[in-house]
Amino acid sequence: MTKDAFDRRTFLKTSTALSAALLLGTQRLARAGALDGKKVVVIGAGCAGLGAARTLADSGADVTVLEAKPHIGGRLLTDWSMGAPFEVGAGWIHGPEQANPTKQLADAVGAEYVVTDDDNLVVFDRDGEEISEDMLEEIGDDWWAAVERMDNELENHDNRSLADIVSGDLRDDGLNWAWSAYTEFSKGGPVKNLSAVLFDDDDAFDTPDVVVTTGYDALLKPLAEGLNIKLSTVVSNIQYSTDGAVVKTSAGDFEADYVVCSVSLGVLKAGNINFAPPLPSSYQRAIDKVGFGSVTKIAFKFDQAFWDVETQYFGAMTAPKGRWNYWVNYRTFSDENIILGLSVGSYAITADQMSEAEAKADALDVLRNIWGDAVTEPTQMLRTTWYTDPHTLGAYAYPTPGASASMYDRLGEPVEDRLMLCGEHTIFDYAGTTHGAYITGLRAAEHILDSV
């Protein structure tokens, strides 16, 4: 194990213990008054920002949270308009074992959830015909064998993309679907842009994923309680030095001793916030090099279900790759006749830029290729467009060819001991997850506490 990997594992163990103490209240007592008289501005009211803000406020700091959106949560938001939770952002708790900070947050609010069974899956070919269980098992075995082969054979300095390595697989309909539905969905980026070395080199909690049937965004309410949160406040400039910082926004200027910046990697890539002085070159290189993609959801509600209500997931071998190729059946955890489709990889960017009517027609075309005239007109539709959201400009980070794990972690290191970046893009091992984002918020708060 490399020194970088050892340092990450050590930090993760410390952070999960810290999050448990925070939720139990002992951490608040232990740190009470540590930051009395200090002003902190936290930019972003998602998992990372609120995790940092809660810790800092409970340690005595005067904390102001600035959120560009008109609601808290960032890339975590639940829409109940269909009668069941449509998760606009994060949809699963990945690995909900007790050491997982998101599981701890869920338990703290009495959340209810249902385990999702990845093996409860039926897949249809391009003609809309269901493939056999034996064929699906063979596809899964071949995909997993290729993943393990790359783990064993590729060297760390290999700068090829995943598509370069598995180009033969992508000419086979079944494996083309598997690399998209499994890998592109998990990593949030297209195989042509994923590092062949790093795409599966991160860490994970091992227990089966769950969906929160009581609404994912309820997990953040205890973190936000009592905080000074200014919504619809867009940050344009952060001036920082060893003496403090000034944050310029659409609502005026805010002075602070410390700044915690939890905006998405997409916003950083776009240069929508001017840092003065500019971020150190190693930080900017990481921002430029680490990828940031999208995953697009579309949910339809029908008067009656035309699909097998006992099947949890449906796969569709579609063209182009990533086009509404994975569907979640709400009837396995809800009484509502809702089916939710996903576009991933390069096609997610295409789907995000469609009009409402175009997205609806495109996704229904996939369903009708399978179920034909049984697919009636939906009574309601909801969709996501993370790529075109000006306050996110994507969904989550992924490793590109030539990137390194340390680039993620570099972004989480303090700048001049006054500016802290946090978010899922600043932790390689748990990038793209709510628990990863939350952990980095705790880490940013710890940096400030240590500096004092």
N, C-alpha and C positions, 0 to 999 in steps of 0.2 A: 504494500500500500504506500502511495506517495505521501509526502509531507502534507500537500494540499488536501488530499483525501482525509488524512488523519485529522487535520485541523477542522475540516467540515464536520466530520463525525463527532468530534468532541464538542463543537458548538451546538450541533443538533441535540445532543443529549442534555446539554445545559439549558437550552432554550425550552425543550419540552418540560423539563422540571420546573423552569421559571413560570411557564404558562399555567401549570397546575397550581403552583403557589399563588399566582395572581388571582385565579378564579376562586380559590379557597379563602382569600382575604389575607393570608399571612404575609404575602409579599407587600401588601399595602401598609400593614403595620410596621414591617421591618424598614421600609423606605420613607415612612411619614416624615415630612419636613426636610428631606434631603435636598430639595430644589427650591426651598422657600426664597422668594425674591427673584427668581429666574423667569424670564419670558421665553416661551417657545411657540413658534408658528409651525403647525403641521399642515402640509398641503395635500389634500385628498382625504376623503372620509370613507375609504374602503377598509378591507380587513387590516391591511398594513398600517394605514394612517390612524385608524381608531385604536388598534392595538398599542401603537406608540403613545397616542394622546392619553389613553386611559392610564397607562403606567406612569407617565410623566405628571399628569394631574394628581394622581394618588400619591405622588412623591412630593407634592407641594408646589409644582410649577404653575405659573399663570399661562395656560395653554389656550391658543386660538386655532381652531381648525377651519381651513378655507377649502370649500368644495365647489368645483365648477358646475356640477349638476344641481338640479333643483331638489335632490334627495340624497340621503346618505347611502352608502353601500358600494359605490363605484361599479365594478363588474360583478356585483352581487345584488340582484333585485328580483323580487317575486311579484308576478302579476296574477291576481285571483279572478279576473273578469270572466274566465271560462268555467268557474266553479271548482277548479282544481288548480294547484300551483303550477304556473308556467314560469320556469326559472329563466329569466332573460339572460342572466350570466351563468355563474357556476351552478351545475345541476346535480352533482353527486358529491358526497363525502367519500373521498378516496382512502380506503384503508381505515375504517372507523374503529381502531383499537384504542385502548384507554390512553396510550401515549400520544395519540394524535390530538393536537391542540384544537382542531375544528370539532372533533368528537367531544372534547371537554366543553367547548362553547355550547354545543348542542345539548349536552346533558344539563348544563347550567340553566337553560331556559325550558327544560322539559320537552324538548323536541321529540317528535315521533318520526320514525323512518322505516323503510322497507328495504330489505336486502334485494339487490338486483342479481339475477342469475344469468351470467354471460353465456352459459351453455343452453339456455332456453331460447334458441335462435333458429329461425327458418330463413333460408336464402333462396332467392329467385334469380335465374339466369337472365340474359338480355332479352329473351323472348317472353319473359314473364312466367316461365315454368319453374316450379319448385325443384331444386336439386335434391338428390338423395342424401340421407344422413351419412352414408359412407363417403360420398364425394365431399361433403362439407368437412368431415373429419380429416380426409386426406389433404384438403386445402389448408386446414389449420395446422396439421402436422408439418407440411412442407414449409409454410410460413415460419413456424417456430424453429424448425431446423435451420433455416436460413439465418434467423436472428442469432441463434447459438453459434453457428459457423462464423459469423462476423465477429462475435465476441471473442472467439478463440484464435482467429487468424489475422485480424487486422491490427496493425501497429498504431500507436498513438499519433504518430506524425502523418498518417494517411489522410490526405486532404480531399479525397473523393467524396462525392455525394452518394446518398443511399441509392438513388436512381442509377448511378454509374455501376454500382455493384450488382443490382438486381434487375438490370435491363431485360434479361430474358424472362424473368417472372412477370414483368409488366406487359408482355405479349400474350400471356395466358389470362383468360377472363377471370378465372377463379382467384388466382394469386394477385392479379391486378386489383381486384376488389379487396382482398385481405390486406394488402399493403396500404390501401386507402382507408378502409373502414376501421382497421385496427391501429395502424401506425400514424397515419396523417391525422386522424381524429385525436389520438392520444397526445401527439406533439404539437398540433396546431399549425403545421406547416406542410408544404408539398414535398414529396420524396426527392424531387429534383433539387430542393434547397436544404435538405436535412443532412447533417454530418453522418457519414456511415459509421464513424467511430463512436460518436457521442449520443446518437439518437435514443439509445436505451441504456445509457451508462449512469443515469441518475438513480436516486434511491426512492423507496416507496414503503408504505405500511402494507402489510400482507393480507389483512382481512378483506372479505368481499365488500365492494362498494355499496352504498345505500343512497336512496333518494329521501329527502326530507319531506314528508307529506304534510307537515304543518307550516311549511314555508321556510326557505333557506335564510332569507334576510332577517328573520326574527332573532337569529343568533347574534346579531350585532347590537341589538337594543341595549343590553347591559353595558356594553363598551361605550356607547354614545351617551348614556344617561348623565345628565348634569354638565356635559361639556359645552363650551362656547363654540358652536358650529355655525359658520356663515355660509349659507347655500348660495348657489348661482353667483359665485365669486371666482372670476377667472384670473389666474396669476400670469403675469407677463414678464416679470423681471425679479431676479434674486441677486441682491448685492450682499456679498459676505466677505468677512475678513477675520483676523484673529481676535478682533474686538467685538464682533457681533454681526448682525445682518439687518437688511431692510428688504421687505417683500412688497413689490408693487403689484396692485391688482385693479380690477375694474371698479372696486369699491373704495379705493384709496390705498395708502401705504401703511404697512405694519412693521414696527421695529421689534427686534427680538434678540435675545442672547444666542439662541440656537434655532435652526430651521431643519425640519424633517420633511423631505420631499418624496411623496409616494405616488407621483403621477406615473402613468403607464410608460412602458418603453416606447410605444408608438408616439406619444407626445414628445418624449425626449428626442427621438429620431427626427421628428418634424422640426425641431428647433423652436417650438412654440413658446418656450420659456428661455429668456436670455439670462445666462449666468455671468455675473461680473465679480471677479475675473472669470474667464472661461474655465470650464472644468479641466482638470489636468489631462494631458494627452492620453494617458492610459485609460481614463474613464471614457473619453470620447471615442477611443478606438473600440472599447467594449460596446458602447451604444451603437456604433456603426456596424459592428460585426455580428453581434447576436441577432438572430432573426425574430420577427414578430408577425404572426399570421392571424388568421381568423377561423372561426368555426361558426356556421350559420344554422340557426334553428327555424323551423316553421311548424306550427301546430294547427291542426284542423279539428274542429268539433263537429260531429255529425249527429243526426237524430237517432241513427242506429249504427251499430258496428257492423262492417262488412268483412272484417278480418277475424281470425281465430283469437278470441279474447283470452285464451289461456297461454298464448305465446307472448313472451316478453319483448323480444327483438325480432325485426324483420330486416334482412339484407337484400339489396337490389344491385345486381351487376349492371351499372349504367355507364353511359358514355355522354360526355367526357367523364374521366375518372373523378370521383368525389362528388358527383351530382346526385344529391338526395339518396345516398346509397345505404343509409342506416336509419331505421325507424323504431321508435319506442312506443309500446302499447300501454297507454295509461290505465287500461282496464285491469292490469295486473296489480295496481295499487290504488285505484280510484273507481268510483261508479260512473264517471263521465266518459262518454264515447269520444275520446281524444286520441289521436295518433300524431306523433311528433317526428318530423324528418330532419336529417342533418346533412348539410353539405360541408365538405372538408377539403383541405389542400388548396390547390389553385382555384378550384371551382367555388370555394367559399367567398373568395374576393369577387368573383363574377356575380354570385347570388346576392351579396351585400349591396351591389350597385343596381340591382333590378328594381323596377317599380313594384308597388304592391300587386298590381294586376299581373305583371310578368312573373313574379315569384310564385304567385298562386297557380297560374297556368302551368308553369314549369314543374312544380312539385306534384300537382294533380296528374300530370301526364305520366309521371313515374308510377303513381298508384294505379292509374287506369291500365297501364301496361300489364299489371299483375292481376287486378281484380275486375277489370273491364267495366261494364255498365253498372255493376254493383256499387261503384263509387259515385255517390250522389253529390249534390251541391252542399258544401259544408255550411253550417249555420254560423260559424265564427272562425276567424283566422288570426293568429298572432305570429310575428316573426322578429328576428333580430338582424341588426345591421352594424356590427361592431366596427367593421373596417371604415365605414363612413361616419361614425360617431366622432365629432371633432375633439371630444374630451378623452378618447381612448385610442382611436385609430388602429384598432385590432383587438385580438382576444388575449393571447398569451405568447410567451417567448419560446423560441426553439433554437437548438444549436445548428449553426450553419457549417459547411465545410471550412476547415481552417480555424474555426473558433476553438476556444478552450474552456474548460469548466471554471478556471480561475477568473475568466472575464466576468462571469456572472457575479462571483464572490467579490471581485474587485469593486464592483459598483456599490457594494454594501459597506465599504470602508469609509470612515469619516474624512471629510475634506476640511482641512484647517481646523479640525475639532469643533467646527461650528455648523457645518452642513452635512446632513446625513441623508443618503438616498435609501429607499426601501421599496419593497414590492416583490412580486413573484419573479421578476426578471433579475433580482439581485441575490438569488440563492440557487445554485445549479441543481442540487440534489432534489429539491422540491419545487422546481419551477413549474408554473402553470397550474398551481393548486392553491386553494384557500388557506390550507395549513402552512404552505410555504410563505405566502404573503404575510400571514399573521405572525409567524416566527420572525420575519425580517423587521416587522414593526417593533417587536419586543427587543430585537437586537439593536435597533436604532436608539431606543430609549436607554438601553444599557450603556451604549457608547456615551450618551450625555451624562448619565449618572456617574460613569467612571471618570469622565473629564472633570467633574466637580469634586 
